[in-house]
Amino acid sequence: MSTRTFGTATITLPDLDEPGLYLTGIDTLDNPRGAVQDFAFGDTDLRSLDLSDTRLVTGRIHGVRAQHVGFENLNLHGVEIVGSDLRAVRWKESKLTRVVILDTKLLVAALDGLVLDHVLFENCRLDYATFAKVRATGPVAFAGCVLTEATFTDCDLSDVVFSECGLRLTGFGPGRYRDTDLRGNDLSTVRGITHLTRVRIGPGQQHDLIQALVTELGITVEGD
């Protein structure tokens, strides 16, 4: 199995190019049996993409452009979502295992109650996204992602890695952040700085946190 490492997280990736595996092209992710396996779906424009109570196992979703996305109670295992533009996303109560989301826009997405295990978000746009009660039960990394004014509330981001991400005005609300790896990011404008207890930072980032705290507390620094 192939893996990638970001900071303290080593993520096992989906094996979609292994010898003997053939992904069947499909026109829809809906299936009356509630499961889709060994599939390829994409290169399509949709007004809406709605799925619930479905298992997606070993497959690739690519080049999907959807104006409205509603996912609920999905179980994704060994899945890639690549080069897609997903708008008005409402994604609830789902489990993602060995999932890669790459070069994909999830703008103004609402992610609620997701469980993440070996999940990689890479080069994604997650501006204004809201993460509520999202829980990492295994390695998770955000690599090269933009999370402008995204918010995390009541999440367990223990051991999650943010690597070279844009965190301008990203808000961290109450939650668990033990050993969350924030090294290599500009933290000077993050919000909710007092919630980030026991996180990992690198040399020099103390100044970023001081700037963020001064801004959050509304402190005015003046000369004599």
Secondary structure as GFF3:
##gff-version 3
##sequence-region A 1 224
A	DSSP	beta_strand	3	6	.	.	.	ID=ss1
A	DSSP	beta_strand	9	12	.	.	.	ID=ss2
A	DSSP	beta_strand	24	25	.	.	.	ID=ss3
A	DSSP	beta_strand	35	82	.	.	.	ID=ss4
A	DSSP	beta_strand	85	86	.	.	.	ID=ss5
A	DSSP	beta_strand	89	92	.	.	.	ID=ss6
A	DSSP	beta_strand	95	102	.	.	.	ID=ss7
A	DSSP	beta_strand	110	112	.	.	.	ID=ss8
A	DSSP	beta_strand	115	122	.	.	.	ID=ss9
A	DSSP	beta_strand	130	132	.	.	.	ID=ss10
A	DSSP	beta_strand	135	136	.	.	.	ID=ss11
A	DSSP	beta_strand	140	143	.	.	.	ID=ss12
A	DSSP	beta_strand	151	153	.	.	.	ID=ss13
A	DSSP	beta_strand	155	156	.	.	.	ID=ss14
A	DSSP	beta_strand	161	163	.	.	.	ID=ss15
A	DSSP	beta_strand	171	172	.	.	.	ID=ss16
A	DSSP	beta_strand	175	176	.	.	.	ID=ss17
A	DSSP	three_ten_helix	193	195	.	.	.	ID=ss18
A	DSSP	alpha_helix	205	217	.	.	.	ID=ss19
###
